[in-house]
Amino acid sequence: MPNKLLVVLASALALLLTGLVVVLRKSRTAHPPASPTVPRIEDVRGLSND
């Protein structure tokens, strides 16, 4: 009987730690910075030396 209790406790602890790792990884992900303005592509044909 004590072996079953140890298995249940170890499984519960592993599940708790797994959930904690998932939550911490999702909350700590660094999002790339967003530009406050829409990027524009300027006409660069006049800049080339061809």
PDB file of all heavy atoms in Angstrom:
ATOM      1  N   MET A   1       0.818  -1.210   0.000  1.00  0.00           N
ATOM      2  CA  MET A   1       0.000   0.000   0.000  1.00  0.00           C
ATOM      3  C   MET A   1       0.862   1.275   0.000  1.00  0.00           C
ATOM      4  O   MET A   1       0.532   2.205  -0.712  1.00  0.00           O
ATOM      5  CB  MET A   1      -0.945  -0.034   1.210  1.00  0.00           C
ATOM      6  CG  MET A   1      -1.898   1.133   1.278  1.00  0.00           C
ATOM      7  SD  MET A   1      -3.378   1.023   0.278  1.00  0.00           S
ATOM      8  CE  MET A   1      -4.267  -0.306   0.994  1.00  0.00           C
ATOM      9  N   PRO A   2       1.951   1.351   0.781  1.00  0.00           N
ATOM     10  CA  PRO A   2       2.761   2.570   0.756  1.00  0.00           C
ATOM     11  C   PRO A   2       3.373   2.838  -0.619  1.00  0.00           C
ATOM     12  O   PRO A   2       3.595   3.991  -0.976  1.00  0.00           O
ATOM     13  CB  PRO A   2       3.859   2.308   1.786  1.00  0.00           C
ATOM     14  CG  PRO A   2       3.329   1.250   2.671  1.00  0.00           C
ATOM     15  CD  PRO A   2       2.425   0.422   1.822  1.00  0.00           C
ATOM     16  N   ASN A   3       3.647   1.798  -1.403  1.00  0.00           N
ATOM     17  CA  ASN A   3       4.208   2.011  -2.726  1.00  0.00           C
ATOM     18  C   ASN A   3       3.217   2.729  -3.630  1.00  0.00           C
ATOM     19  O   ASN A   3       3.613   3.587  -4.423  1.00  0.00           O
ATOM     20  CB  ASN A   3       4.621   0.675  -3.353  1.00  0.00           C
ATOM     21  CG  ASN A   3       5.870   0.110  -2.705  1.00  0.00           C
ATOM     22  OD1 ASN A   3       6.641   0.844  -2.095  1.00  0.00           O
ATOM     23  ND2 ASN A   3       6.049  -1.192  -2.814  1.00  0.00           N
ATOM     24  N   LYS A   4       1.945   2.409  -3.531  1.00  0.00           N
ATOM     25  CA  LYS A   4       0.926   3.082  -4.333  1.00  0.00           C
ATOM     26  C   LYS A   4       0.828   4.547  -3.933  1.00  0.00           C
ATOM     27  O   LYS A   4       0.685   5.426  -4.792  1.00  0.00           O
ATOM     28  CB  LYS A   4      -0.430   2.404  -4.166  1.00  0.00           C
ATOM     29  CG  LYS A   4      -0.526   1.066  -4.838  1.00  0.00           C
ATOM     30  CD  LYS A   4      -1.913   0.489  -4.681  1.00  0.00           C
ATOM     31  CE  LYS A   4      -2.000  -0.881  -5.340  1.00  0.00           C
ATOM     32  NZ  LYS A   4      -3.332  -1.465  -5.209  1.00  0.00           N
ATOM     33  N   LEU A   5       0.937   4.814  -2.654  1.00  0.00           N
ATOM     34  CA  LEU A   5       0.884   6.199  -2.170  1.00  0.00           C
ATOM     35  C   LEU A   5       2.074   6.988  -2.699  1.00  0.00           C
ATOM     36  O   LEU A   5       1.927   8.145  -3.111  1.00  0.00           O
ATOM     37  CB  LEU A   5       0.855   6.218  -0.635  1.00  0.00           C
ATOM     38  CG  LEU A   5       0.787   7.599   0.011  1.00  0.00           C
ATOM     39  CD1 LEU A   5      -0.493   8.310  -0.414  1.00  0.00           C
ATOM     40  CD2 LEU A   5       0.869   7.480   1.507  1.00  0.00           C
ATOM     41  N   LEU A   6       3.250   6.376  -2.702  1.00  0.00           N
ATOM     42  CA  LEU A   6       4.436   7.053  -3.235  1.00  0.00           C
ATOM     43  C   LEU A   6       4.287   7.329  -4.723  1.00  0.00           C
ATOM     44  O   LEU A   6       4.696   8.397  -5.203  1.00  0.00           O
ATOM     45  CB  LEU A   6       5.680   6.211  -2.974  1.00  0.00           C
ATOM     46  CG  LEU A   6       6.175   6.172  -1.528  1.00  0.00           C
ATOM     47  CD1 LEU A   6       7.362   5.234  -1.406  1.00  0.00           C
ATOM     48  CD2 LEU A   6       6.542   7.555  -1.048  1.00  0.00           C
ATOM     49  N   VAL A   7       3.723   6.404  -5.456  1.00  0.00           N
ATOM     50  CA  VAL A   7       3.514   6.605  -6.890  1.00  0.00           C
ATOM     51  C   VAL A   7       2.540   7.748  -7.133  1.00  0.00           C
ATOM     52  O   VAL A   7       2.755   8.598  -7.999  1.00  0.00           O
ATOM     53  CB  VAL A   7       3.028   5.294  -7.558  1.00  0.00           C
ATOM     54  CG1 VAL A   7       2.558   5.545  -8.972  1.00  0.00           C
ATOM     55  CG2 VAL A   7       4.114   4.246  -7.522  1.00  0.00           C
ATOM     56  N   VAL A   8       1.470   7.794  -6.368  1.00  0.00           N
ATOM     57  CA  VAL A   8       0.481   8.865  -6.517  1.00  0.00           C
ATOM     58  C   VAL A   8       1.098  10.211  -6.166  1.00  0.00           C
ATOM     59  O   VAL A   8       0.912  11.202  -6.887  1.00  0.00           O
ATOM     60  CB  VAL A   8      -0.765   8.577  -5.645  1.00  0.00           C
ATOM     61  CG1 VAL A   8      -1.671   9.793  -5.564  1.00  0.00           C
ATOM     62  CG2 VAL A   8      -1.515   7.374  -6.184  1.00  0.00           C
ATOM     63  N   LEU A   9       1.852  10.261  -5.075  1.00  0.00           N
ATOM     64  CA  LEU A   9       2.484  11.525  -4.679  1.00  0.00           C
ATOM     65  C   LEU A   9       3.534  11.971  -5.698  1.00  0.00           C
ATOM     66  O   LEU A   9       3.621  13.159  -6.029  1.00  0.00           O
ATOM     67  CB  LEU A   9       3.117  11.388  -3.292  1.00  0.00           C
ATOM     68  CG  LEU A   9       2.135  11.316  -2.126  1.00  0.00           C
ATOM     69  CD1 LEU A   9       2.885  11.080  -0.827  1.00  0.00           C
ATOM     70  CD2 LEU A   9       1.299  12.577  -2.041  1.00  0.00           C
ATOM     71  N   ALA A  10       4.328  11.042  -6.199  1.00  0.00           N
ATOM     72  CA  ALA A  10       5.346  11.393  -7.188  1.00  0.00           C
ATOM     73  C   ALA A  10       4.691  11.863  -8.488  1.00  0.00           C
ATOM     74  O   ALA A  10       5.159  12.818  -9.114  1.00  0.00           O
ATOM     75  CB  ALA A  10       6.256  10.201  -7.449  1.00  0.00           C
ATOM     76  N   SER A  11       3.608  11.222  -8.894  1.00  0.00           N
ATOM     77  CA  SER A  11       2.905  11.639 -10.114  1.00  0.00           C
ATOM     78  C   SER A  11       2.296  13.026  -9.938  1.00  0.00           C
ATOM     79  O   SER A  11       2.359  13.855 -10.852  1.00  0.00           O
ATOM     80  CB  SER A  11       1.803  10.631 -10.453  1.00  0.00           C
ATOM     81  OG  SER A  11       2.356   9.369 -10.697  1.00  0.00           O
ATOM     82  N   ALA A  12       1.706  13.284  -8.793  1.00  0.00           N
ATOM     83  CA  ALA A  12       1.116  14.600  -8.539  1.00  0.00           C
ATOM     84  C   ALA A  12       2.185  15.679  -8.520  1.00  0.00           C
ATOM     85  O   ALA A  12       1.997  16.772  -9.064  1.00  0.00           O
ATOM     86  CB  ALA A  12       0.351  14.582  -7.222  1.00  0.00           C
ATOM     87  N   LEU A  13       3.329  15.376  -7.926  1.00  0.00           N
ATOM     88  CA  LEU A  13       4.421  16.346  -7.877  1.00  0.00           C
ATOM     89  C   LEU A  13       4.973  16.608  -9.284  1.00  0.00           C
ATOM     90  O   LEU A  13       5.243  17.762  -9.639  1.00  0.00           O
ATOM     91  CB  LEU A  13       5.531  15.839  -6.956  1.00  0.00           C
ATOM     92  CG  LEU A  13       6.714  16.769  -6.756  1.00  0.00           C
ATOM     93  CD1 LEU A  13       6.267  18.077  -6.129  1.00  0.00           C
ATOM     94  CD2 LEU A  13       7.774  16.106  -5.907  1.00  0.00           C
ATOM     95  N   ALA A  14       5.116  15.563 -10.075  1.00  0.00           N
ATOM     96  CA  ALA A  14       5.610  15.735 -11.440  1.00  0.00           C
ATOM     97  C   ALA A  14       4.629  16.559 -12.270  1.00  0.00           C
ATOM     98  O   ALA A  14       5.039  17.423 -13.052  1.00  0.00           O
ATOM     99  CB  ALA A  14       5.835  14.375 -12.089  1.00  0.00           C
ATOM    100  N   LEU A  15       3.349  16.315 -12.112  1.00  0.00           N
ATOM    101  CA  LEU A  15       2.331  17.076 -12.839  1.00  0.00           C
ATOM    102  C   LEU A  15       2.342  18.539 -12.410  1.00  0.00           C
ATOM    103  O   LEU A  15       2.249  19.443 -13.253  1.00  0.00           O
ATOM    104  CB  LEU A  15       0.957  16.455 -12.599  1.00  0.00           C
ATOM    105  CG  LEU A  15      -0.208  17.048 -13.377  1.00  0.00           C
ATOM    106  CD1 LEU A  15       0.002  16.870 -14.871  1.00  0.00           C
ATOM    107  CD2 LEU A  15      -1.512  16.397 -12.961  1.00  0.00           C
ATOM    108  N   LEU A  16       2.485  18.782 -11.126  1.00  0.00           N
ATOM    109  CA  LEU A  16       2.539  20.153 -10.620  1.00  0.00           C
ATOM    110  C   LEU A  16       3.763  20.891 -11.158  1.00  0.00           C
ATOM    111  O   LEU A  16       3.660  22.037 -11.604  1.00  0.00           O
ATOM    112  CB  LEU A  16       2.557  20.141  -9.092  1.00  0.00           C
ATOM    113  CG  LEU A  16       2.651  21.499  -8.405  1.00  0.00           C
ATOM    114  CD1 LEU A  16       1.378  22.304  -8.653  1.00  0.00           C
ATOM    115  CD2 LEU A  16       2.888  21.328  -6.925  1.00  0.00           C
ATOM    116  N   LEU A  17       4.910  20.229 -11.137  1.00  0.00           N
ATOM    117  CA  LEU A  17       6.127  20.867 -11.646  1.00  0.00           C
ATOM    118  C   LEU A  17       6.044  21.116 -13.145  1.00  0.00           C
ATOM    119  O   LEU A  17       6.497  22.155 -13.629  1.00  0.00           O
ATOM    120  CB  LEU A  17       7.342  20.006 -11.316  1.00  0.00           C
ATOM    121  CG  LEU A  17       7.752  19.984  -9.846  1.00  0.00           C
ATOM    122  CD1 LEU A  17       8.906  19.014  -9.632  1.00  0.00           C
ATOM    123  CD2 LEU A  17       8.122  21.369  -9.367  1.00  0.00           C
ATOM    124  N   THR A  18       5.467  20.187 -13.879  1.00  0.00           N
ATOM    125  CA  THR A  18       5.303  20.374 -15.325  1.00  0.00           C
ATOM    126  C   THR A  18       4.403  21.569 -15.614  1.00  0.00           C
ATOM    127  O   THR A  18       4.699  22.397 -16.477  1.00  0.00           O
ATOM    128  CB  THR A  18       4.722  19.101 -15.962  1.00  0.00           C
ATOM    129  OG1 THR A  18       5.588  18.003 -15.666  1.00  0.00           O
ATOM    130  CG2 THR A  18       4.585  19.251 -17.461  1.00  0.00           C
ATOM    131  N   GLY A  19       3.304  21.682 -14.898  1.00  0.00           N
ATOM    132  CA  GLY A  19       2.402  22.818 -15.072  1.00  0.00           C
ATOM    133  C   GLY A  19       3.080  24.128 -14.722  1.00  0.00           C
ATOM    134  O   GLY A  19       2.899  25.135 -15.405  1.00  0.00           O
ATOM    135  N   LEU A  20       3.872  24.116 -13.677  1.00  0.00           N
ATOM    136  CA  LEU A  20       4.587  25.325 -13.265  1.00  0.00           C
ATOM    137  C   LEU A  20       5.591  25.756 -14.330  1.00  0.00           C
ATOM    138  O   LEU A  20       5.698  26.943 -14.649  1.00  0.00           O
ATOM    139  CB  LEU A  20       5.300  25.068 -11.930  1.00  0.00           C
ATOM    140  CG  LEU A  20       6.012  26.254 -11.300  1.00  0.00           C
ATOM    141  CD1 LEU A  20       5.007  27.335 -10.932  1.00  0.00           C
ATOM    142  CD2 LEU A  20       6.792  25.801 -10.080  1.00  0.00           C
ATOM    143  N   VAL A  21       6.305  24.799 -14.907  1.00  0.00           N
ATOM    144  CA  VAL A  21       7.277  25.117 -15.962  1.00  0.00           C
ATOM    145  C   VAL A  21       6.560  25.693 -17.182  1.00  0.00           C
ATOM    146  O   VAL A  21       7.005  26.679 -17.774  1.00  0.00           O
ATOM    147  CB  VAL A  21       8.092  23.864 -16.335  1.00  0.00           C
ATOM    148  CG1 VAL A  21       8.863  24.074 -17.627  1.00  0.00           C
ATOM    149  CG2 VAL A  21       9.031  23.509 -15.207  1.00  0.00           C
ATOM    150  N   VAL A  22       5.433  25.121 -17.563  1.00  0.00           N
ATOM    151  CA  VAL A  22       4.689  25.610 -18.725  1.00  0.00           C
ATOM    152  C   VAL A  22       4.208  27.038 -18.494  1.00  0.00           C
ATOM    153  O   VAL A  22       4.339  27.905 -19.358  1.00  0.00           O
ATOM    154  CB  VAL A  22       3.509  24.668 -19.044  1.00  0.00           C
ATOM    155  CG1 VAL A  22       2.563  25.296 -20.055  1.00  0.00           C
ATOM    156  CG2 VAL A  22       4.023  23.335 -19.556  1.00  0.00           C
ATOM    157  N   VAL A  23       3.658  27.301 -17.318  1.00  0.00           N
ATOM    158  CA  VAL A  23       3.155  28.647 -17.012  1.00  0.00           C
ATOM    159  C   VAL A  23       4.290  29.656 -16.988  1.00  0.00           C
ATOM    160  O   VAL A  23       4.167  30.755 -17.539  1.00  0.00           O
ATOM    161  CB  VAL A  23       2.388  28.640 -15.674  1.00  0.00           C
ATOM    162  CG1 VAL A  23       2.105  30.047 -15.184  1.00  0.00           C
ATOM    163  CG2 VAL A  23       1.082  27.871 -15.825  1.00  0.00           C
ATOM    164  N   LEU A  24       5.405  29.296 -16.384  1.00  0.00           N
ATOM    165  CA  LEU A  24       6.536  30.230 -16.320  1.00  0.00           C
ATOM    166  C   LEU A  24       7.128  30.492 -17.703  1.00  0.00           C
ATOM    167  O   LEU A  24       7.499  31.625 -18.012  1.00  0.00           O
ATOM    168  CB  LEU A  24       7.619  29.688 -15.387  1.00  0.00           C
ATOM    169  CG  LEU A  24       7.290  29.753 -13.904  1.00  0.00           C
ATOM    170  CD1 LEU A  24       8.411  29.122 -13.090  1.00  0.00           C
ATOM    171  CD2 LEU A  24       7.059  31.186 -13.459  1.00  0.00           C
ATOM    172  N   ARG A  25       7.201  29.483 -18.543  1.00  0.00           N
ATOM    173  CA  ARG A  25       7.748  29.700 -19.889  1.00  0.00           C
ATOM    174  C   ARG A  25       6.839  30.582 -20.717  1.00  0.00           C
ATOM    175  O   ARG A  25       7.309  31.415 -21.494  1.00  0.00           O
ATOM    176  CB  ARG A  25       7.963  28.367 -20.592  1.00  0.00           C
ATOM    177  CG  ARG A  25       9.171  27.625 -20.041  1.00  0.00           C
ATOM    178  CD  ARG A  25       9.521  26.484 -20.903  1.00  0.00           C
ATOM    179  NE  ARG A  25       9.880  26.995 -22.220  1.00  0.00           N
ATOM    180  CZ  ARG A  25      10.524  26.304 -23.124  1.00  0.00           C
ATOM    181  NH1 ARG A  25      10.887  25.089 -22.869  1.00  0.00           N
ATOM    182  NH2 ARG A  25      10.795  26.820 -24.295  1.00  0.00           N
ATOM    183  N   LYS A  26       5.526  30.428 -20.573  1.00  0.00           N
ATOM    184  CA  LYS A  26       4.605  31.267 -21.344  1.00  0.00           C
ATOM    185  C   LYS A  26       4.624  32.705 -20.856  1.00  0.00           C
ATOM    186  O   LYS A  26       4.449  33.631 -21.632  1.00  0.00           O
ATOM    187  CB  LYS A  26       3.189  30.708 -21.276  1.00  0.00           C
ATOM    188  CG  LYS A  26       3.005  29.486 -22.127  1.00  0.00           C
ATOM    189  CD  LYS A  26       1.553  29.128 -22.259  1.00  0.00           C
ATOM    190  CE  LYS A  26       1.429  27.949 -23.178  1.00  0.00           C
ATOM    191  NZ  LYS A  26       0.161  27.904 -23.848  1.00  0.00           N
ATOM    192  N   SER A  27       4.823  32.911 -19.576  1.00  0.00           N
ATOM    193  CA  SER A  27       4.787  34.271 -19.044  1.00  0.00           C
ATOM    194  C   SER A  27       6.108  35.005 -19.269  1.00  0.00           C
ATOM    195  O   SER A  27       6.147  36.219 -19.218  1.00  0.00           O
ATOM    196  CB  SER A  27       4.459  34.252 -17.553  1.00  0.00           C
ATOM    197  OG  SER A  27       5.516  33.663 -16.824  1.00  0.00           O
ATOM    198  N   ARG A  28       7.198  34.295 -19.528  1.00  0.00           N
ATOM    199  CA  ARG A  28       8.496  34.938 -19.670  1.00  0.00           C
ATOM    200  C   ARG A  28       8.969  35.059 -21.102  1.00  0.00           C
ATOM    201  O   ARG A  28      10.087  35.488 -21.330  1.00  0.00           O
ATOM    202  CB  ARG A  28       9.532  34.153 -18.869  1.00  0.00           C
ATOM    203  CG  ARG A  28       9.299  34.205 -17.381  1.00  0.00           C
ATOM    204  CD  ARG A  28      10.379  33.483 -16.662  1.00  0.00           C
ATOM    205  NE  ARG A  28      11.657  34.122 -16.951  1.00  0.00           N
ATOM    206  CZ  ARG A  28      12.489  34.560 -16.030  1.00  0.00           C
ATOM    207  NH1 ARG A  28      12.195  34.442 -14.782  1.00  0.00           N
ATOM    208  NH2 ARG A  28      13.629  35.115 -16.378  1.00  0.00           N
ATOM    209  N   THR A  29       8.152  34.684 -22.065  1.00  0.00           N
ATOM    210  CA  THR A  29       8.599  34.788 -23.448  1.00  0.00           C
ATOM    211  C   THR A  29       8.738  36.257 -23.842  1.00  0.00           C
ATOM    212  O   THR A  29       7.862  37.071 -23.570  1.00  0.00           O
ATOM    213  CB  THR A  29       7.630  34.089 -24.417  1.00  0.00           C
ATOM    214  OG1 THR A  29       6.313  34.548 -24.158  1.00  0.00           O
ATOM    215  CG2 THR A  29       7.694  32.591 -24.284  1.00  0.00           C
ATOM    216  N   ALA A  30       9.829  36.583 -24.472  1.00  0.00           N
ATOM    217  CA  ALA A  30      10.081  37.950 -24.905  1.00  0.00           C
ATOM    218  C   ALA A  30       9.493  38.141 -26.300  1.00  0.00           C
ATOM    219  O   ALA A  30       9.827  37.420 -27.230  1.00  0.00           O
ATOM    220  CB  ALA A  30      11.575  38.233 -24.918  1.00  0.00           C
ATOM    221  N   HIS A  31       8.610  39.073 -26.416  1.00  0.00           N
ATOM    222  CA  HIS A  31       8.008  39.374 -27.703  1.00  0.00           C
ATOM    223  C   HIS A  31       8.873  40.407 -28.427  1.00  0.00           C
ATOM    224  O   HIS A  31       9.402  41.316 -27.803  1.00  0.00           O
ATOM    225  CB  HIS A  31       6.592  39.912 -27.517  1.00  0.00           C
ATOM    226  CG  HIS A  31       5.689  38.936 -26.852  1.00  0.00           C
ATOM    227  ND1 HIS A  31       5.222  37.813 -27.480  1.00  0.00           N
ATOM    228  CD2 HIS A  31       5.180  38.889 -25.604  1.00  0.00           C
ATOM    229  CE1 HIS A  31       4.463  37.140 -26.659  1.00  0.00           C
ATOM    230  NE2 HIS A  31       4.425  37.769 -25.502  1.00  0.00           N
ATOM    231  N   PRO A  32       9.028  40.279 -29.727  1.00  0.00           N
ATOM    232  CA  PRO A  32       9.831  41.267 -30.457  1.00  0.00           C
ATOM    233  C   PRO A  32       9.165  42.640 -30.421  1.00  0.00           C
ATOM    234  O   PRO A  32       7.936  42.729 -30.385  1.00  0.00           O
ATOM    235  CB  PRO A  32       9.870  40.720 -31.886  1.00  0.00           C
ATOM    236  CG  PRO A  32       8.720  39.789 -31.985  1.00  0.00           C
ATOM    237  CD  PRO A  32       8.481  39.251 -30.603  1.00  0.00           C
ATOM    238  N   PRO A  33       9.956  43.683 -30.393  1.00  0.00           N
ATOM    239  CA  PRO A  33       9.370  45.026 -30.350  1.00  0.00           C
ATOM    240  C   PRO A  33       8.608  45.343 -31.632  1.00  0.00           C
ATOM    241  O   PRO A  33       9.015  44.944 -32.719  1.00  0.00           O
ATOM    242  CB  PRO A  33      10.573  45.949 -30.183  1.00  0.00           C
ATOM    243  CG  PRO A  33      11.726  45.157 -30.680  1.00  0.00           C
ATOM    244  CD  PRO A  33      11.412  43.719 -30.415  1.00  0.00           C
ATOM    245  N   ALA A  34       7.515  46.026 -31.477  1.00  0.00           N
ATOM    246  CA  ALA A  34       6.699  46.405 -32.632  1.00  0.00           C
ATOM    247  C   ALA A  34       6.967  47.866 -32.978  1.00  0.00           C
ATOM    248  O   ALA A  34       7.136  48.712 -32.104  1.00  0.00           O
ATOM    249  CB  ALA A  34       5.227  46.217 -32.320  1.00  0.00           C
ATOM    250  N   SER A  35       6.999  48.149 -34.260  1.00  0.00           N
ATOM    251  CA  SER A  35       7.223  49.512 -34.712  1.00  0.00           C
ATOM    252  C   SER A  35       5.940  50.319 -34.517  1.00  0.00           C
ATOM    253  O   SER A  35       4.858  49.870 -34.868  1.00  0.00           O
ATOM    254  CB  SER A  35       7.614  49.502 -36.185  1.00  0.00           C
ATOM    255  OG  SER A  35       7.728  50.812 -36.662  1.00  0.00           O
ATOM    256  N   PRO A  36       6.034  51.542 -33.991  1.00  0.00           N
ATOM    257  CA  PRO A  36       4.832  52.356 -33.802  1.00  0.00           C
ATOM    258  C   PRO A  36       4.261  52.872 -35.125  1.00  0.00           C
ATOM    259  O   PRO A  36       3.118  53.290 -35.184  1.00  0.00           O
ATOM    260  CB  PRO A  36       5.293  53.507 -32.918  1.00  0.00           C
ATOM    261  CG  PRO A  36       6.755  53.587 -33.122  1.00  0.00           C
ATOM    262  CD  PRO A  36       7.224  52.190 -33.457  1.00  0.00           C
ATOM    263  N   THR A  37       5.081  52.862 -36.181  1.00  0.00           N
ATOM    264  CA  THR A  37       4.607  53.320 -37.485  1.00  0.00           C
ATOM    265  C   THR A  37       4.711  52.179 -38.496  1.00  0.00           C
ATOM    266  O   THR A  37       5.466  51.234 -38.309  1.00  0.00           O
ATOM    267  CB  THR A  37       5.449  54.502 -38.001  1.00  0.00           C
ATOM    268  OG1 THR A  37       6.796  54.075 -38.119  1.00  0.00           O
ATOM    269  CG2 THR A  37       5.373  55.691 -37.061  1.00  0.00           C
ATOM    270  N   VAL A  38       3.987  52.313 -39.560  1.00  0.00           N
ATOM    271  CA  VAL A  38       4.031  51.313 -40.622  1.00  0.00           C
ATOM    272  C   VAL A  38       5.315  51.491 -41.406  1.00  0.00           C
ATOM    273  O   VAL A  38       5.617  52.596 -41.851  1.00  0.00           O
ATOM    274  CB  VAL A  38       2.801  51.454 -41.548  1.00  0.00           C
ATOM    275  CG1 VAL A  38       2.857  50.453 -42.681  1.00  0.00           C
ATOM    276  CG2 VAL A  38       1.520  51.317 -40.755  1.00  0.00           C
ATOM    277  N   PRO A  39       6.116  50.431 -41.556  1.00  0.00           N
ATOM    278  CA  PRO A  39       7.356  50.579 -42.321  1.00  0.00           C
ATOM    279  C   PRO A  39       7.069  50.900 -43.786  1.00  0.00           C
ATOM    280  O   PRO A  39       6.143  50.355 -44.380  1.00  0.00           O
ATOM    281  CB  PRO A  39       8.039  49.219 -42.204  1.00  0.00           C
ATOM    282  CG  PRO A  39       7.189  48.384 -41.341  1.00  0.00           C
ATOM    283  CD  PRO A  39       5.951  49.111 -41.022  1.00  0.00           C
ATOM    284  N   ARG A  40       7.837  51.768 -44.351  1.00  0.00           N
ATOM    285  CA  ARG A  40       7.666  52.174 -45.751  1.00  0.00           C
ATOM    286  C   ARG A  40       8.891  51.759 -46.561  1.00  0.00           C
ATOM    287  O   ARG A  40      10.018  51.834 -46.082  1.00  0.00           O
ATOM    288  CB  ARG A  40       7.511  53.691 -45.865  1.00  0.00           C
ATOM    289  CG  ARG A  40       6.380  54.252 -45.042  1.00  0.00           C
ATOM    290  CD  ARG A  40       5.084  54.131 -45.781  1.00  0.00           C
ATOM    291  NE  ARG A  40       4.028  54.728 -44.973  1.00  0.00           N
ATOM    292  CZ  ARG A  40       2.792  54.333 -45.018  1.00  0.00           C
ATOM    293  NH1 ARG A  40       2.425  53.380 -45.826  1.00  0.00           N
ATOM    294  NH2 ARG A  40       1.887  54.897 -44.263  1.00  0.00           N
ATOM    295  N   ILE A  41       8.656  51.355 -47.772  1.00  0.00           N
ATOM    296  CA  ILE A  41       9.762  51.045 -48.679  1.00  0.00           C
ATOM    297  C   ILE A  41       9.936  52.251 -49.599  1.00  0.00           C
ATOM    298  O   ILE A  41       9.064  52.578 -50.390  1.00  0.00           O
ATOM    299  CB  ILE A  41       9.473  49.780 -49.497  1.00  0.00           C
ATOM    300  CG1 ILE A  41       9.315  48.595 -48.558  1.00  0.00           C
ATOM    301  CG2 ILE A  41      10.575  49.538 -50.513  1.00  0.00           C
ATOM    302  CD1 ILE A  41       8.913  47.328 -49.252  1.00  0.00           C
ATOM    303  N   GLU A  42      11.057  52.910 -49.451  1.00  0.00           N
ATOM    304  CA  GLU A  42      11.322  54.098 -50.255  1.00  0.00           C
ATOM    305  C   GLU A  42      11.867  53.672 -51.617  1.00  0.00           C
ATOM    306  O   GLU A  42      12.404  52.578 -51.787  1.00  0.00           O
ATOM    307  CB  GLU A  42      12.334  54.993 -49.551  1.00  0.00           C
ATOM    308  CG  GLU A  42      11.879  55.469 -48.175  1.00  0.00           C
ATOM    309  CD  GLU A  42      10.640  56.336 -48.223  1.00  0.00           C
ATOM    310  OE1 GLU A  42      10.479  57.108 -49.191  1.00  0.00           O
ATOM    311  OE2 GLU A  42       9.832  56.223 -47.305  1.00  0.00           O
ATOM    312  N   ASP A  43      11.761  54.549 -52.580  1.00  0.00           N
ATOM    313  CA  ASP A  43      12.272  54.272 -53.916  1.00  0.00           C
ATOM    314  C   ASP A  43      13.793  54.365 -53.874  1.00  0.00           C
ATOM    315  O   ASP A  43      14.360  55.439 -53.710  1.00  0.00           O
ATOM    316  CB  ASP A  43      11.711  55.283 -54.913  1.00  0.00           C
ATOM    317  CG  ASP A  43      12.084  54.949 -56.340  1.00  0.00           C
ATOM    318  OD1 ASP A  43      12.551  53.830 -56.591  1.00  0.00           O
ATOM    319  OD2 ASP A  43      11.885  55.811 -57.201  1.00  0.00           O
ATOM    320  N   VAL A  44      14.459  53.228 -54.000  1.00  0.00           N
ATOM    321  CA  VAL A  44      15.916  53.202 -53.907  1.00  0.00           C
ATOM    322  C   VAL A  44      16.575  53.042 -55.271  1.00  0.00           C
ATOM    323  O   VAL A  44      17.774  52.854 -55.363  1.00  0.00           O
ATOM    324  CB  VAL A  44      16.395  52.069 -52.970  1.00  0.00           C
ATOM    325  CG1 VAL A  44      15.956  52.324 -51.549  1.00  0.00           C
ATOM    326  CG2 VAL A  44      15.891  50.728 -53.450  1.00  0.00           C
ATOM    327  N   ARG A  45      15.810  53.144 -56.354  1.00  0.00           N
ATOM    328  CA  ARG A  45      16.387  53.000 -57.689  1.00  0.00           C
ATOM    329  C   ARG A  45      17.415  54.084 -57.985  1.00  0.00           C
ATOM    330  O   ARG A  45      18.417  53.862 -58.638  1.00  0.00           O
ATOM    331  CB  ARG A  45      15.305  53.018 -58.746  1.00  0.00           C
ATOM    332  CG  ARG A  45      14.528  51.707 -58.794  1.00  0.00           C
ATOM    333  CD  ARG A  45      13.451  51.770 -59.817  1.00  0.00           C
ATOM    334  NE  ARG A  45      12.356  52.538 -59.200  1.00  0.00           N
ATOM    335  CZ  ARG A  45      11.289  52.943 -59.847  1.00  0.00           C
ATOM    336  NH1 ARG A  45      11.151  52.701 -61.127  1.00  0.00           N
ATOM    337  NH2 ARG A  45      10.343  53.594 -59.236  1.00  0.00           N
ATOM    338  N   GLY A  46      17.246  55.256 -57.450  1.00  0.00           N
ATOM    339  CA  GLY A  46      18.183  56.337 -57.707  1.00  0.00           C
ATOM    340  C   GLY A  46      19.449  56.219 -56.876  1.00  0.00           C
ATOM    341  O   GLY A  46      20.426  56.903 -57.135  1.00  0.00           O
ATOM    342  N   LEU A  47      19.452  55.330 -55.886  1.00  0.00           N
ATOM    343  CA  LEU A  47      20.623  55.192 -55.021  1.00  0.00           C
ATOM    344  C   LEU A  47      21.655  54.223 -55.564  1.00  0.00           C
ATOM    345  O   LEU A  47      22.801  54.253 -55.149  1.00  0.00           O
ATOM    346  CB  LEU A  47      20.187  54.725 -53.624  1.00  0.00           C
ATOM    347  CG  LEU A  47      19.285  55.696 -52.848  1.00  0.00           C
ATOM    348  CD1 LEU A  47      18.884  55.078 -51.534  1.00  0.00           C
ATOM    349  CD2 LEU A  47      19.998  57.011 -52.618  1.00  0.00           C
ATOM    350  N   SER A  48      21.277  53.361 -56.477  1.00  0.00           N
ATOM    351  CA  SER A  48      22.239  52.383 -56.997  1.00  0.00           C
ATOM    352  C   SER A  48      23.154  53.048 -58.027  1.00  0.00           C
ATOM    353  O   SER A  48      22.780  53.995 -58.703  1.00  0.00           O
ATOM    354  CB  SER A  48      21.523  51.186 -57.613  1.00  0.00           C
ATOM    355  OG  SER A  48      20.780  51.595 -58.734  1.00  0.00           O
ATOM    356  N   ASN A  49      24.362  52.519 -58.161  1.00  0.00           N
ATOM    357  CA  ASN A  49      25.352  53.065 -59.090  1.00  0.00           C
ATOM    358  C   ASN A  49      25.399  52.311 -60.398  1.00  0.00           C
ATOM    359  O   ASN A  49      26.378  52.378 -61.116  1.00  0.00           O
ATOM    360  CB  ASN A  49      26.746  53.071 -58.448  1.00  0.00           C
ATOM    361  CG  ASN A  49      26.818  54.045 -57.300  1.00  0.00           C
ATOM    362  OD1 ASN A  49      26.103  55.031 -57.276  1.00  0.00           O
ATOM    363  ND2 ASN A  49      27.672  53.748 -56.328  1.00  0.00           N
ATOM    364  N   ASP A  50      24.411  51.540 -60.707  1.00  0.00           N
ATOM    365  CA  ASP A  50      24.405  50.735 -61.954  1.00  0.00           C
ATOM    366  C   ASP A  50      24.168  51.556 -63.172  1.00  0.00           C
ATOM    367  O   ASP A  50      23.443  52.394 -63.379  1.00  0.00           O
ATOM    368  CB  ASP A  50      23.356  49.632 -61.854  1.00  0.00           C
ATOM    369  CG  ASP A  50      23.759  48.605 -60.810  1.00  0.00           C
ATOM    370  OD1 ASP A  50      24.956  48.522 -60.462  1.00  0.00           O
ATOM    371  OD2 ASP A  50      22.875  47.894 -60.346  1.00  0.00           O
TER     372      ASP A  50
END
